[in-house]
Amino acid sequence: KDLGVKRDREALSMDIQAAHEKCPLRLKELLQAENFDFLHDVIGIVNHLDRETGELEDYFVPRYASPE
């Protein structure tokens, strides 16, 4: 899917992986999501990820986060 943001694939992959370690994601479902929901989660992760701790800040919870 085209994100419309200028991030290289490796950095984006690392952000998603870091978020997934602290906030497990339903990755297969995310890949099949409607564009709006996909962008909400991916851009939200990019914008709210603390890259030192891997935590998502500002109370952001991806729509495709696994239920606890």
PyMOL Python script that loads the backbone (N, CA, C, O; Angstrom):
from pymol import cmd

cmd.read_pdbstr("""\
ATOM      1  N   LYS A   1       0.851  -1.189   0.000  1.00  0.00           N
ATOM      2  CA  LYS A   1       0.000   0.000   0.000  1.00  0.00           C
ATOM      3  C   LYS A   1       0.888   1.240   0.000  1.00  0.00           C
ATOM      4  O   LYS A   1       1.947   1.253   0.627  1.00  0.00           O
ATOM      5  N   ASP A   2       0.462   2.258  -0.690  1.00  0.00           N
ATOM      6  CA  ASP A   2       1.224   3.502  -0.771  1.00  0.00           C
ATOM      7  C   ASP A   2       0.883   4.372   0.423  1.00  0.00           C
ATOM      8  O   ASP A   2      -0.266   4.780   0.592  1.00  0.00           O
ATOM      9  N   LEU A   3       1.876   4.657   1.249  1.00  0.00           N
ATOM     10  CA  LEU A   3       1.632   5.422   2.471  1.00  0.00           C
ATOM     11  C   LEU A   3       1.512   6.912   2.236  1.00  0.00           C
ATOM     12  O   LEU A   3       0.890   7.615   3.033  1.00  0.00           O
ATOM     13  N   GLY A   4       2.101   7.412   1.145  1.00  0.00           N
ATOM     14  CA  GLY A   4       2.074   8.833   0.921  1.00  0.00           C
ATOM     15  C   GLY A   4       2.979   9.592   1.864  1.00  0.00           C
ATOM     16  O   GLY A   4       2.858  10.813   1.972  1.00  0.00           O
ATOM     17  N   VAL A   5       3.880   8.914   2.547  1.00  0.00           N
ATOM     18  CA  VAL A   5       4.856   9.566   3.417  1.00  0.00           C
ATOM     19  C   VAL A   5       6.234   9.149   2.967  1.00  0.00           C
ATOM     20  O   VAL A   5       6.420   8.053   2.438  1.00  0.00           O
ATOM     21  N   LYS A   6       7.201  10.022   3.177  1.00  0.00           N
ATOM     22  CA  LYS A   6       8.568   9.740   2.739  1.00  0.00           C
ATOM     23  C   LYS A   6       9.349   9.096   3.863  1.00  0.00           C
ATOM     24  O   LYS A   6      10.030   9.781   4.627  1.00  0.00           O
ATOM     25  N   ARG A   7       9.254   7.787   3.967  1.00  0.00           N
ATOM     26  CA  ARG A   7      10.018   7.007   4.934  1.00  0.00           C
ATOM     27  C   ARG A   7      10.552   5.820   4.175  1.00  0.00           C
ATOM     28  O   ARG A   7       9.841   5.219   3.369  1.00  0.00           O
ATOM     29  N   ASP A   8      11.793   5.479   4.426  1.00  0.00           N
ATOM     30  CA  ASP A   8      12.290   4.306   3.729  1.00  0.00           C
ATOM     31  C   ASP A   8      11.704   3.056   4.355  1.00  0.00           C
ATOM     32  O   ASP A   8      11.295   3.066   5.516  1.00  0.00           O
ATOM     33  N   ARG A   9      11.666   1.996   3.594  1.00  0.00           N
ATOM     34  CA  ARG A   9      11.014   0.757   4.037  1.00  0.00           C
ATOM     35  C   ARG A   9      11.649   0.175   5.283  1.00  0.00           C
ATOM     36  O   ARG A   9      10.949  -0.348   6.149  1.00  0.00           O
ATOM     37  N   GLU A  10      12.947   0.258   5.383  1.00  0.00           N
ATOM     38  CA  GLU A  10      13.623  -0.315   6.544  1.00  0.00           C
ATOM     39  C   GLU A  10      13.218   0.393   7.833  1.00  0.00           C
ATOM     40  O   GLU A  10      12.925  -0.265   8.832  1.00  0.00           O
ATOM     41  N   ALA A  11      13.198   1.715   7.823  1.00  0.00           N
ATOM     42  CA  ALA A  11      12.812   2.480   9.015  1.00  0.00           C
ATOM     43  C   ALA A  11      11.357   2.191   9.376  1.00  0.00           C
ATOM     44  O   ALA A  11      11.030   2.032  10.552  1.00  0.00           O
ATOM     45  N   LEU A  12      10.494   2.123   8.386  1.00  0.00           N
ATOM     46  CA  LEU A  12       9.090   1.837   8.632  1.00  0.00           C
ATOM     47  C   LEU A  12       8.926   0.430   9.206  1.00  0.00           C
ATOM     48  O   LEU A  12       8.164   0.223  10.150  1.00  0.00           O
ATOM     49  N   SER A  13       9.630  -0.514   8.643  1.00  0.00           N
ATOM     50  CA  SER A  13       9.592  -1.890   9.143  1.00  0.00           C
ATOM     51  C   SER A  13      10.067  -1.961  10.591  1.00  0.00           C
ATOM     52  O   SER A  13       9.472  -2.663  11.409  1.00  0.00           O
ATOM     53  N   MET A  14      11.120  -1.246  10.903  1.00  0.00           N
ATOM     54  CA  MET A  14      11.651  -1.235  12.267  1.00  0.00           C
ATOM     55  C   MET A  14      10.649  -0.609  13.237  1.00  0.00           C
ATOM     56  O   MET A  14      10.504  -1.092  14.360  1.00  0.00           O
ATOM     57  N   ASP A  15       9.962   0.448  12.829  1.00  0.00           N
ATOM     58  CA  ASP A  15       8.953   1.079  13.686  1.00  0.00           C
ATOM     59  C   ASP A  15       7.812   0.110  13.978  1.00  0.00           C
ATOM     60  O   ASP A  15       7.381  -0.022  15.124  1.00  0.00           O
ATOM     61  N   ILE A  16       7.328  -0.564  12.945  1.00  0.00           N
ATOM     62  CA  ILE A  16       6.215  -1.499  13.128  1.00  0.00           C
ATOM     63  C   ILE A  16       6.648  -2.669  14.003  1.00  0.00           C
ATOM     64  O   ILE A  16       5.896  -3.107  14.873  1.00  0.00           O
ATOM     65  N   GLN A  17       7.842  -3.169  13.780  1.00  0.00           N
ATOM     66  CA  GLN A  17       8.340  -4.276  14.589  1.00  0.00           C
ATOM     67  C   GLN A  17       8.488  -3.862  16.059  1.00  0.00           C
ATOM     68  O   GLN A  17       8.122  -4.623  16.955  1.00  0.00           O
ATOM     69  N   ALA A  18       9.015  -2.678  16.304  1.00  0.00           N
ATOM     70  CA  ALA A  18       9.183  -2.188  17.680  1.00  0.00           C
ATOM     71  C   ALA A  18       7.825  -2.025  18.355  1.00  0.00           C
ATOM     72  O   ALA A  18       7.661  -2.403  19.515  1.00  0.00           O
ATOM     73  N   ALA A  19       6.859  -1.471  17.645  1.00  0.00           N
ATOM     74  CA  ALA A  19       5.521  -1.300  18.208  1.00  0.00           C
ATOM     75  C   ALA A  19       4.895  -2.664  18.493  1.00  0.00           C
ATOM     76  O   ALA A  19       4.245  -2.849  19.523  1.00  0.00           O
ATOM     77  N   HIS A  20       5.089  -3.612  17.586  1.00  0.00           N
ATOM     78  CA  HIS A  20       4.514  -4.961  17.714  1.00  0.00           C
ATOM     79  C   HIS A  20       5.058  -5.691  18.941  1.00  0.00           C
ATOM     80  O   HIS A  20       4.346  -6.492  19.547  1.00  0.00           O
ATOM     81  N   GLU A  21       6.302  -5.426  19.309  1.00  0.00           N
ATOM     82  CA  GLU A  21       6.895  -6.077  20.481  1.00  0.00           C
ATOM     83  C   GLU A  21       6.251  -5.610  21.783  1.00  0.00           C
ATOM     84  O   GLU A  21       6.124  -6.393  22.724  1.00  0.00           O
ATOM     85  N   LYS A  22       5.844  -4.343  21.845  1.00  0.00           N
ATOM     86  CA  LYS A  22       5.238  -3.792  23.071  1.00  0.00           C
ATOM     87  C   LYS A  22       3.712  -3.826  23.031  1.00  0.00           C
ATOM     88  O   LYS A  22       3.056  -3.944  24.066  1.00  0.00           O
ATOM     89  N   CYS A  23       3.164  -3.724  21.837  1.00  0.00           N
ATOM     90  CA  CYS A  23       1.716  -3.706  21.632  1.00  0.00           C
ATOM     91  C   CYS A  23       1.435  -4.669  20.478  1.00  0.00           C
ATOM     92  O   CYS A  23       1.390  -4.249  19.322  1.00  0.00           O
ATOM     93  N   PRO A  24       1.243  -5.959  20.780  1.00  0.00           N
ATOM     94  CA  PRO A  24       1.074  -6.934  19.706  1.00  0.00           C
ATOM     95  C   PRO A  24      -0.015  -6.525  18.712  1.00  0.00           C
ATOM     96  O   PRO A  24      -1.111  -6.113  19.092  1.00  0.00           O
ATOM     97  N   LEU A  25       0.321  -6.653  17.443  1.00  0.00           N
ATOM     98  CA  LEU A  25      -0.578  -6.262  16.363  1.00  0.00           C
ATOM     99  C   LEU A  25      -1.077  -7.495  15.614  1.00  0.00           C
ATOM    100  O   LEU A  25      -0.388  -8.513  15.546  1.00  0.00           O
ATOM    101  N   ARG A  26      -2.263  -7.393  15.062  1.00  0.00           N
ATOM    102  CA  ARG A  26      -2.788  -8.427  14.177  1.00  0.00           C
ATOM    103  C   ARG A  26      -2.289  -8.086  12.767  1.00  0.00           C
ATOM    104  O   ARG A  26      -3.013  -7.497  11.965  1.00  0.00           O
ATOM    105  N   LEU A  27      -1.060  -8.463  12.488  1.00  0.00           N
ATOM    106  CA  LEU A  27      -0.366  -8.008  11.284  1.00  0.00           C
ATOM    107  C   LEU A  27      -1.020  -8.489   9.988  1.00  0.00           C
ATOM    108  O   LEU A  27      -1.117  -7.721   9.031  1.00  0.00           O
ATOM    109  N   LYS A  28      -1.464  -9.729   9.941  1.00  0.00           N
ATOM    110  CA  LYS A  28      -2.116 -10.229   8.715  1.00  0.00           C
ATOM    111  C   LYS A  28      -3.379  -9.437   8.416  1.00  0.00           C
ATOM    112  O   LYS A  28      -3.650  -9.095   7.265  1.00  0.00           O
ATOM    113  N   GLU A  29      -4.153  -9.145   9.463  1.00  0.00           N
ATOM    114  CA  GLU A  29      -5.368  -8.353   9.275  1.00  0.00           C
ATOM    115  C   GLU A  29      -5.029  -6.913   8.885  1.00  0.00           C
ATOM    116  O   GLU A  29      -5.716  -6.314   8.057  1.00  0.00           O
ATOM    117  N   LEU A  30      -3.986  -6.367   9.473  1.00  0.00           N
ATOM    118  CA  LEU A  30      -3.562  -5.006   9.130  1.00  0.00           C
ATOM    119  C   LEU A  30      -3.215  -4.904   7.653  1.00  0.00           C
ATOM    120  O   LEU A  30      -3.576  -3.927   6.997  1.00  0.00           O
ATOM    121  N   LEU A  31      -2.524  -5.896   7.127  1.00  0.00           N
ATOM    122  CA  LEU A  31      -2.161  -5.873   5.702  1.00  0.00           C
ATOM    123  C   LEU A  31      -3.370  -5.940   4.784  1.00  0.00           C
ATOM    124  O   LEU A  31      -3.300  -5.503   3.635  1.00  0.00           O
ATOM    125  N   GLN A  32      -4.477  -6.482   5.276  1.00  0.00           N
ATOM    126  CA  GLN A  32      -5.693  -6.596   4.470  1.00  0.00           C
ATOM    127  C   GLN A  32      -6.697  -5.490   4.766  1.00  0.00           C
ATOM    128  O   GLN A  32      -7.796  -5.483   4.212  1.00  0.00           O
ATOM    129  N   ALA A  33      -6.327  -4.561   5.633  1.00  0.00           N
ATOM    130  CA  ALA A  33      -7.244  -3.503   6.070  1.00  0.00           C
ATOM    131  C   ALA A  33      -7.550  -2.518   4.945  1.00  0.00           C
ATOM    132  O   ALA A  33      -6.788  -2.377   3.988  1.00  0.00           O
ATOM    133  N   GLU A  34      -8.679  -1.849   5.090  1.00  0.00           N
ATOM    134  CA  GLU A  34      -9.014  -0.740   4.200  1.00  0.00           C
ATOM    135  C   GLU A  34      -7.923   0.317   4.337  1.00  0.00           C
ATOM    136  O   GLU A  34      -7.295   0.432   5.389  1.00  0.00           O
ATOM    137  N   ASN A  35      -7.701   1.081   3.287  1.00  0.00           N
ATOM    138  CA  ASN A  35      -6.620   2.074   3.283  1.00  0.00           C
ATOM    139  C   ASN A  35      -6.674   3.018   4.480  1.00  0.00           C
ATOM    140  O   ASN A  35      -5.639   3.296   5.085  1.00  0.00           O
ATOM    141  N   PHE A  36      -7.863   3.517   4.835  1.00  0.00           N
ATOM    142  CA  PHE A  36      -7.976   4.477   5.925  1.00  0.00           C
ATOM    143  C   PHE A  36      -7.507   3.868   7.241  1.00  0.00           C
ATOM    144  O   PHE A  36      -6.755   4.496   7.987  1.00  0.00           O
ATOM    145  N   ASP A  37      -7.951   2.645   7.525  1.00  0.00           N
ATOM    146  CA  ASP A  37      -7.560   1.981   8.771  1.00  0.00           C
ATOM    147  C   ASP A  37      -6.076   1.623   8.768  1.00  0.00           C
ATOM    148  O   ASP A  37      -5.397   1.753   9.787  1.00  0.00           O
ATOM    149  N   PHE A  38      -5.577   1.171   7.615  1.00  0.00           N
ATOM    150  CA  PHE A  38      -4.157   0.850   7.482  1.00  0.00           C
ATOM    151  C   PHE A  38      -3.308   2.090   7.753  1.00  0.00           C
ATOM    152  O   PHE A  38      -2.350   2.043   8.524  1.00  0.00           O
ATOM    153  N   LEU A  39      -3.670   3.193   7.113  1.00  0.00           N
ATOM    154  CA  LEU A  39      -2.915   4.436   7.304  1.00  0.00           C
ATOM    155  C   LEU A  39      -3.029   4.947   8.732  1.00  0.00           C
ATOM    156  O   LEU A  39      -2.050   5.453   9.282  1.00  0.00           O
ATOM    157  N   HIS A  40      -4.189   4.827   9.334  1.00  0.00           N
ATOM    158  CA  HIS A  40      -4.363   5.244  10.727  1.00  0.00           C
ATOM    159  C   HIS A  40      -3.336   4.548  11.605  1.00  0.00           C
ATOM    160  O   HIS A  40      -2.660   5.191  12.408  1.00  0.00           O
ATOM    161  N   ASP A  41      -3.220   3.234  11.454  1.00  0.00           N
ATOM    162  CA  ASP A  41      -2.312   2.479  12.315  1.00  0.00           C
ATOM    163  C   ASP A  41      -0.853   2.755  11.987  1.00  0.00           C
ATOM    164  O   ASP A  41      -0.058   3.005  12.894  1.00  0.00           O
ATOM    165  N   VAL A  42      -0.485   2.716  10.720  1.00  0.00           N
ATOM    166  CA  VAL A  42       0.924   2.872  10.350  1.00  0.00           C
ATOM    167  C   VAL A  42       1.416   4.285  10.632  1.00  0.00           C
ATOM    168  O   VAL A  42       2.485   4.462  11.215  1.00  0.00           O
ATOM    169  N   ILE A  43       0.661   5.278  10.232  1.00  0.00           N
ATOM    170  CA  ILE A  43       1.088   6.659  10.483  1.00  0.00           C
ATOM    171  C   ILE A  43       1.029   6.956  11.981  1.00  0.00           C
ATOM    172  O   ILE A  43       1.874   7.684  12.502  1.00  0.00           O
ATOM    173  N   GLY A  44       0.043   6.399  12.671  1.00  0.00           N
ATOM    174  CA  GLY A  44      -0.030   6.569  14.118  1.00  0.00           C
ATOM    175  C   GLY A  44       1.187   5.985  14.811  1.00  0.00           C
ATOM    176  O   GLY A  44       1.731   6.591  15.734  1.00  0.00           O
ATOM    177  N   ILE A  45       1.615   4.808  14.370  1.00  0.00           N
ATOM    178  CA  ILE A  45       2.818   4.194  14.942  1.00  0.00           C
ATOM    179  C   ILE A  45       4.028   5.080  14.678  1.00  0.00           C
ATOM    180  O   ILE A  45       4.808   5.347  15.592  1.00  0.00           O
ATOM    181  N   VAL A  46       4.191   5.533  13.460  1.00  0.00           N
ATOM    182  CA  VAL A  46       5.332   6.392  13.108  1.00  0.00           C
ATOM    183  C   VAL A  46       5.332   7.659  13.965  1.00  0.00           C
ATOM    184  O   VAL A  46       6.382   8.088  14.444  1.00  0.00           O
ATOM    185  N   ASN A  47       4.164   8.251  14.155  1.00  0.00           N
ATOM    186  CA  ASN A  47       4.073   9.522  14.876  1.00  0.00           C
ATOM    187  C   ASN A  47       4.126   9.391  16.390  1.00  0.00           C
ATOM    188  O   ASN A  47       4.494  10.349  17.070  1.00  0.00           O
ATOM    189  N   HIS A  48       3.769   8.228  16.943  1.00  0.00           N
ATOM    190  CA  HIS A  48       3.649   8.087  18.392  1.00  0.00           C
ATOM    191  C   HIS A  48       4.648   7.121  19.016  1.00  0.00           C
ATOM    192  O   HIS A  48       4.623   6.914  20.229  1.00  0.00           O
ATOM    193  N   LEU A  49       5.516   6.534  18.224  1.00  0.00           N
ATOM    194  CA  LEU A  49       6.471   5.566  18.748  1.00  0.00           C
ATOM    195  C   LEU A  49       7.665   6.265  19.384  1.00  0.00           C
ATOM    196  O   LEU A  49       8.305   7.115  18.764  1.00  0.00           O
ATOM    197  N   ASP A  50       7.956   5.897  20.625  1.00  0.00           N
ATOM    198  CA  ASP A  50       9.199   6.321  21.261  1.00  0.00           C
ATOM    199  C   ASP A  50      10.244   5.305  20.823  1.00  0.00           C
ATOM    200  O   ASP A  50      10.209   4.155  21.260  1.00  0.00           O
ATOM    201  N   ARG A  51      11.158   5.711  19.978  1.00  0.00           N
ATOM    202  CA  ARG A  51      12.118   4.783  19.376  1.00  0.00           C
ATOM    203  C   ARG A  51      13.183   4.299  20.362  1.00  0.00           C
ATOM    204  O   ARG A  51      13.939   3.379  20.049  1.00  0.00           O
ATOM    205  N   GLU A  52      13.251   4.895  21.522  1.00  0.00           N
ATOM    206  CA  GLU A  52      14.185   4.402  22.541  1.00  0.00           C
ATOM    207  C   GLU A  52      13.558   3.294  23.374  1.00  0.00           C
ATOM    208  O   GLU A  52      14.238   2.335  23.739  1.00  0.00           O
ATOM    209  N   THR A  53      12.264   3.414  23.680  1.00  0.00           N
ATOM    210  CA  THR A  53      11.611   2.428  24.546  1.00  0.00           C
ATOM    211  C   THR A  53      10.726   1.452  23.778  1.00  0.00           C
ATOM    212  O   THR A  53      10.417   0.370  24.278  1.00  0.00           O
ATOM    213  N   GLY A  54      10.316   1.826  22.563  1.00  0.00           N
ATOM    214  CA  GLY A  54       9.390   0.999  21.790  1.00  0.00           C
ATOM    215  C   GLY A  54       7.940   1.188  22.195  1.00  0.00           C
ATOM    216  O   GLY A  54       7.054   0.533  21.647  1.00  0.00           O
ATOM    217  N   GLU A  55       7.688   2.077  23.149  1.00  0.00           N
ATOM    218  CA  GLU A  55       6.322   2.320  23.625  1.00  0.00           C
ATOM    219  C   GLU A  55       5.600   3.295  22.697  1.00  0.00           C
ATOM    220  O   GLU A  55       6.208   4.196  22.117  1.00  0.00           O
ATOM    221  N   LEU A  56       4.293   3.093  22.572  1.00  0.00           N
ATOM    222  CA  LEU A  56       3.444   4.047  21.862  1.00  0.00           C
ATOM    223  C   LEU A  56       2.979   5.083  22.871  1.00  0.00           C
ATOM    224  O   LEU A  56       2.453   4.728  23.925  1.00  0.00           O
ATOM    225  N   GLU A  57       3.167   6.355  22.562  1.00  0.00           N
ATOM    226  CA  GLU A  57       2.864   7.442  23.491  1.00  0.00           C
ATOM    227  C   GLU A  57       1.560   8.130  23.131  1.00  0.00           C
ATOM    228  O   GLU A  57       0.923   7.808  22.129  1.00  0.00           O
ATOM    229  N   ASP A  58       1.179   9.079  23.963  1.00  0.00           N
ATOM    230  CA  ASP A  58       0.000   9.925  23.750  1.00  0.00           C
ATOM    231  C   ASP A  58      -1.281   9.112  23.663  1.00  0.00           C
ATOM    232  O   ASP A  58      -2.229   9.512  22.986  1.00  0.00           O
ATOM    233  N   TYR A  59      -1.316   7.958  24.353  1.00  0.00           N
ATOM    234  CA  TYR A  59      -2.499   7.106  24.416  1.00  0.00           C
ATOM    235  C   TYR A  59      -2.912   6.543  23.054  1.00  0.00           C
ATOM    236  O   TYR A  59      -4.055   6.120  22.877  1.00  0.00           O
ATOM    237  N   PHE A  60      -1.991   6.538  22.100  1.00  0.00           N
ATOM    238  CA  PHE A  60      -2.325   5.967  20.784  1.00  0.00           C
ATOM    239  C   PHE A  60      -2.418   4.449  20.876  1.00  0.00           C
ATOM    240  O   PHE A  60      -1.519   3.786  21.392  1.00  0.00           O
ATOM    241  N   VAL A  61      -3.521   3.914  20.366  1.00  0.00           N
ATOM    242  CA  VAL A  61      -3.710   2.467  20.278  1.00  0.00           C
ATOM    243  C   VAL A  61      -4.103   2.148  18.846  1.00  0.00           C
ATOM    244  O   VAL A  61      -5.128   2.633  18.368  1.00  0.00           O
ATOM    245  N   PRO A  62      -3.298   1.334  18.145  1.00  0.00           N
ATOM    246  CA  PRO A  62      -3.646   0.970  16.776  1.00  0.00           C
ATOM    247  C   PRO A  62      -4.976   0.219  16.719  1.00  0.00           C
ATOM    248  O   PRO A  62      -5.313  -0.521  17.643  1.00  0.00           O
ATOM    249  N   ARG A  63      -5.713   0.404  15.660  1.00  0.00           N
ATOM    250  CA  ARG A  63      -6.985  -0.304  15.479  1.00  0.00           C
ATOM    251  C   ARG A  63      -6.763  -1.803  15.378  1.00  0.00           C
ATOM    252  O   ARG A  63      -7.637  -2.589  15.744  1.00  0.00           O
ATOM    253  N   TYR A  64      -5.603  -2.202  14.885  1.00  0.00           N
ATOM    254  CA  TYR A  64      -5.309  -3.621  14.722  1.00  0.00           C
ATOM    255  C   TYR A  64      -4.401  -4.149  15.835  1.00  0.00           C
ATOM    256  O   TYR A  64      -3.641  -5.096  15.634  1.00  0.00           O
ATOM    257  N   ALA A  65      -4.490  -3.536  16.985  1.00  0.00           N
ATOM    258  CA  ALA A  65      -3.803  -4.082  18.173  1.00  0.00           C
ATOM    259  C   ALA A  65      -4.549  -5.337  18.604  1.00  0.00           C
ATOM    260  O   ALA A  65      -5.777  -5.391  18.528  1.00  0.00           O
ATOM    261  N   SER A  66      -3.817  -6.333  19.049  1.00  0.00           N
ATOM    262  CA  SER A  66      -4.453  -7.549  19.548  1.00  0.00           C
ATOM    263  C   SER A  66      -5.176  -7.248  20.843  1.00  0.00           C
ATOM    264  O   SER A  66      -4.675  -6.492  21.674  1.00  0.00           O
ATOM    265  N   PRO A  67      -6.366  -7.841  21.025  1.00  0.00           N
ATOM    266  CA  PRO A  67      -7.049  -7.630  22.304  1.00  0.00           C
ATOM    267  C   PRO A  67      -6.258  -8.263  23.435  1.00  0.00           C
ATOM    268  O   PRO A  67      -5.618  -9.299  23.255  1.00  0.00           O
ATOM    269  N   GLU A  68      -6.305  -7.643  24.583  1.00  0.00           N
ATOM    270  CA  GLU A  68      -5.537  -8.158  25.730  1.00  0.00           C
ATOM    271  C   GLU A  68      -6.252  -9.285  26.422  1.00  0.00           C
ATOM    272  O   GLU A  68      -5.744  -9.829  27.403  1.00  0.00           O
TER     273      GLU A  68
END
""", "prot")
cmd.dss("prot")
cmd.show_as("cartoon", "prot")
cmd.util.cbc("prot")
cmd.orient("prot")
